[in-house]
Amino acid sequence: MVHASSKAVIDEAAQFISSKTSLRPEIGLILGSGLGVLGDDLEDAVTIDYADIPHFPVSTVEGHAGELIIGKLQGRNVALMRGRFHMYEGYEPERTALPVRVMKALGVTALLVTNAAGGVNLDYKAGDLMIISDHINLTGRNPLVGPNDNALGVRFPDMSEAYSRRLRQIAKQTASSLGFEVQEGVYVGLLGPNYETPAEIRMLRTLGGDAVGMSTISEVIVARHSGMEVLGISCISNMAAGILDQPLSHAEVMETTEQVKEKFLSLVLTLLPQM
C-alpha cells in the first residue's frame, strides 16, 4: 500500500496541477471556515476542484468550497486552498496535510494558514484576529508518524519556531499601519468535531492556550518538516464554552467570519507582498 503522503503520491498530484497552469506558486494560502472569499481576488487564476486532483481528499464542511486556485495576488504567485481537510472528517493526519506537501513540490516556500477559532483568553472577543505565536497539539495525532523520507524532511524536525518571528512581526506592523489591533497568542488544536466542554476550556487556559480549534496543527507540522516559513492567523469567531452563557454553533462561526471579512482581507492583501 502506498503511504498517503509518499513522494510518488505528492509528485503525481503536483504534476497534475502543473499541467493545468504555467504559473509556479511561491506562497501557499490555506483558508479556514468562511474566509475563502480571498480566492475571488486572484488574477490569471486557474481553479481546480479537489475531487479532480489525484489523491486529494474532498472537503465536506460548510464554508469550505473545496477547490485549489493558482494565480497572482498582490504581485505574488500563490496557491490558494479554498477549504481544508480535518481529521474529524475521518482523514488521517498525513492526508489532511498532503496539500502542503504538494505545494512544496510546486515551489511554495512560505505558507499562510488561517482558521476560525474559539477564544480561550478572557481578554479576547468575537471578531478579533489573532496572530498565532505557537501551538499546542492536543489532537493525539501527528502527520509525521511512520517511515520518514529524508527527501521530504528530517526525522526529528525542530518546532521551536513553528510560526515565523519575521512574518509575525510583519503581520503586526501591517495591522498597525491599517489602524487596527491584532491579538497574538497560542492556538490549541483538538481533534473535534464536538465543541469543548467548559471544563476543557478551563484546562486549556491553564495550559497557556489563547484560542482553540480543530485544524491547522498537522498542516503546520508538515510545513515546518518541509522547510517552509509559516504565518498563522486565527479569526476569533466566538468565545469558547463556559465563558458566555450561550450555546455554540457553526452558524455563529460563519456569521462572525463574515463580519470580520474586510479586516481580514485588508490585512492579508497588505502583508502578502512582504512575505
VOGU-3710 file (C-alpha; in Angstrom, 3 decimals, decimal comma):
1> mvhasskavi> 0,000/0,000/0,000  1,346/3,451/-0,936  1,695/5,843/2,012  -0,810/8,724/1,852  1,978/11,295/1,616  4,701/9,306/-0,184  6,829/11,115/-2,734  5,100/9,213/-5,561  1,682/10,432/-4,359  2,943/14,003/-3,898
11> deaaqfissk> 4,600/14,100/-7,321  1,534/12,751/-9,119  -0,706/15,422/-7,580  1,850/18,173/-8,263  2,307/17,093/-11,885  -1,452/17,146/-12,463  -1,695/20,700/-11,077  1,344/21,835/-13,113  -0,341/20,535/-16,265  -3,212/22,982/-15,707
21> tslrpeigli> -1,160/26,190/-15,392  2,277/27,522/-16,286  2,307/29,713/-13,171  4,583/28,423/-10,387  3,385/29,423/-6,899  5,760/30,751/-4,243  3,267/31,349/-1,414  0,618/28,921/-0,168  -2,610/30,043/1,475  -4,965/27,752/3,395
31> lgsglgvlgd> -8,243/29,477/4,194  -10,494/28,344/7,045  -14,265/28,480/7,591  -15,862/31,460/5,860  -12,526/33,001/4,799  -12,356/31,648/1,244  -13,538/34,966/-0,242  -9,870/35,866/-0,753  -9,888/33,472/-3,709  -12,087/35,910/-5,645
41> dledavtidy> -9,206/38,410/-5,903  -6,716/36,237/-7,812  -5,587/37,261/-11,311  -4,751/34,802/-14,112  -6,487/32,254/-11,915  -6,881/28,564/-12,648  -9,375/26,780/-10,375  -9,115/23,029/-9,808  -11,653/21,040/-7,792  -10,077/18,899/-5,091
51> adiphfpvst> -12,020/15,944/-6,459  -10,054/16,201/-9,728  -6,582/16,208/-8,134  -5,059/12,727/-7,761  -5,003/11,516/-4,127  -6,548/14,738/-2,724  -9,236/14,311/-0,073  -12,536/16,158/-0,515  -13,714/18,897/1,854  -17,095/18,112/3,466
61> veghagelii> -17,600/21,074/5,812  -19,951/24,027/5,209  -17,933/27,157/4,434  -15,158/25,130/2,743  -15,559/25,382/-1,036  -13,166/22,532/-1,879  -11,004/23,968/-4,621  -7,382/24,884/-5,292  -6,767/28,175/-7,082  -3,417/29,019/-8,678
71> gklqgrnval> -2,953/32,649/-9,637  -1,463/36,046/-8,852  -2,349/38,037/-5,737  -0,710/41,383/-4,955  2,029/40,567/-7,442  2,881/37,215/-5,845  2,299/33,795/-7,347  0,067/31,889/-4,941  -1,567/28,503/-4,460  -4,768/29,120/-2,528
81> mrgrfhmyeg> -6,813/26,398/-0,852  -10,430/27,430/-0,546  -11,395/24,949/2,148  -9,285/22,389/4,002  -9,451/18,863/5,394  -9,890/17,875/9,035  -9,135/14,713/10,954  -12,683/14,764/12,359  -13,931/14,123/8,812  -12,204/10,755/9,072
91> yepertalpv> -8,943/11,632/7,316  -5,561/10,543/8,636  -3,334/13,479/9,688  -0,895/12,925/6,814  -3,816/13,186/4,361  -5,072/16,450/5,875  -1,577/17,850/5,315  -0,998/16,328/1,857  -1,779/19,646/0,095  1,133/21,261/1,977
101> rvmkalgvta> 3,484/18,596/0,599  2,094/19,221/-2,883  2,521/22,987/-2,503  6,165/22,425/-1,572  6,631/20,262/-4,673  5,136/23,093/-6,771  7,722/25,560/-5,404  5,987/27,147/-2,401  8,409/28,385/0,296  6,063/30,285/2,646
111> llvtnaaggv> 2,657/29,268/3,986  -0,137/31,476/5,327  -2,629/29,354/7,245  -5,879/30,766/8,631  -8,666/29,337/10,746  -11,773/30,175/12,721  -11,117/29,546/16,417  -12,826/29,832/19,771  -11,486/32,435/22,179  -9,998/30,934/25,350
121> nldykagdlm> -8,191/34,065/26,572  -10,692/36,120/28,589  -9,288/39,352/27,119  -10,394/38,313/23,624  -13,745/38,958/21,983  -15,528/37,530/18,947  -14,254/39,246/15,802  -10,642/39,617/16,972  -7,828/38,487/14,706  -5,048/36,572/16,467
131> iisdhinltg> -1,553/36,112/15,074  -0,546/32,589/16,112  2,711/32,714/18,088  2,829/28,995/18,872  0,586/25,956/19,145  -0,216/23,056/21,448  -1,072/19,780/19,721  -3,775/18,001/21,725  -5,194/16,037/18,793  -3,279/12,938/19,841
141> rnplvgpndn> -2,188/12,587/16,198  0,886/13,559/14,177  1,276/13,545/10,371  4,952/12,515/10,627  4,265/9,144/12,271  5,586/6,273/10,165  8,637/5,890/7,917  10,476/9,153/7,253  11,534/10,115/3,730  14,671/12,234/4,101
151> algvrfpdms> 13,921/13,804/0,721  10,886/15,461/2,352  12,464/16,466/5,675  14,471/15,276/8,656  13,260/12,557/11,022  13,092/14,880/14,049  12,153/18,402/12,850  12,688/21,405/15,126  9,464/23,185/16,166  10,997/25,907/18,348
161> eaysrrlrqi> 9,875/28,491/15,788  6,857/26,816/14,227  5,442/30,243/13,357  7,985/32,619/11,842  9,016/35,527/14,088  9,781/37,563/10,974  6,337/37,053/9,470  4,583/37,626/12,809  6,356/40,973/13,132  5,353/41,944/9,585
171> akqtasslgf> 1,724/40,980/10,310  1,599/43,069/13,500  3,199/46,081/11,799  0,807/45,734/8,860  -2,248/45,669/11,156  -0,954/48,753/12,971  -0,459/50,590/9,662  -4,057/49,733/8,743  -5,303/51,182/12,017  -6,463/48,129/13,940
181> evqegvyvgl> -5,062/45,945/16,686  -4,456/42,212/16,483  -4,023/39,742/19,293  -1,069/37,371/19,443  -1,326/34,042/21,183  -1,154/30,262/21,389  -3,500/28,107/19,299  -4,592/24,778/20,757  -5,541/22,091/18,254  -8,072/19,425/19,263
191> lgpnyetpae> -9,487/16,555/17,245  -13,183/17,576/17,354  -15,799/17,547/15,922  -17,701/18,500/19,094  -17,030/21,829/20,703  -15,166/21,662/24,002  -16,772/21,488/27,431  -16,400/24,413/29,856  -14,075/22,242/31,980  -11,876/21,534/28,946
201> irmlrtlggd> -11,678/25,247/28,182  -10,576/25,989/31,759  -7,891/23,308/31,337  -6,696/24,832/28,043  -6,436/28,265/29,640  -4,368/26,754/32,480  -2,071/25,140/29,899  -1,442/28,514/28,249  -3,862/28,381/25,335  -5,426/31,562/23,945
211> avgmstisev> -7,605/30,101/21,181  -8,849/26,628/20,281  -9,774/24,926/17,017  -9,858/21,663/15,072  -7,405/22,306/12,226  -4,020/23,835/11,336  -1,736/21,690/13,525  -0,988/18,910/11,004  -0,537/21,424/8,185  1,983/23,462/10,171
221> ivarhsgmev> 3,951/20,413/11,358  4,303/19,251/7,744  5,147/22,767/6,520  7,975/23,039/9,029  9,131/19,493/8,225  9,261/20,677/4,589  11,299/23,773/5,466  8,532/26,309/4,811  8,204/29,589/6,692  4,761/29,772/8,334
231> lgiscisnma> 2,395/32,570/9,339  -0,857/31,680/11,096  -3,904/33,894/11,672  -6,958/32,886/13,707  -10,301/34,637/13,419  -11,811/34,501/16,900  -15,281/33,507/15,779  -16,830/33,004/19,212  -15,831/32,833/22,853  -15,282/29,227/23,904
241> agildqplsh> -17,662/27,158/26,061  -18,488/28,418/29,529  -17,224/31,988/29,021  -20,529/33,391/27,805  -23,793/31,772/28,822  -24,820/30,643/25,344  -24,574/27,508/23,184  -22,005/27,268/20,371  -22,822/26,662/16,707  -21,127/26,579/13,299
251> aevmetteqv> -23,673/29,183/12,143  -22,210/31,627/14,660  -18,715/30,875/13,354  -19,795/31,673/9,786  -21,609/34,838/10,874  -18,581/36,230/12,717  -16,134/35,483/9,895  -18,475/37,345/7,547  -18,362/40,377/9,865  -14,541/40,481/10,027
261> kekflslvlt> -14,066/39,671/6,335  -12,992/43,172/5,309  -10,459/43,493/8,130  -9,063/40,050/7,359  -8,816/40,776/3,626  -7,060/44,101/4,126  -4,517/42,510/6,477  -3,681/39,591/4,182  -3,592/41,652/0,980  -1,300/44,251/2,545
271> llpqm> 1,154/41,826/4,130  1,332/39,369/1,221  3,863/41,356/-0,877  6,170/41,394/2,188  6,162/37,622/2,728
//
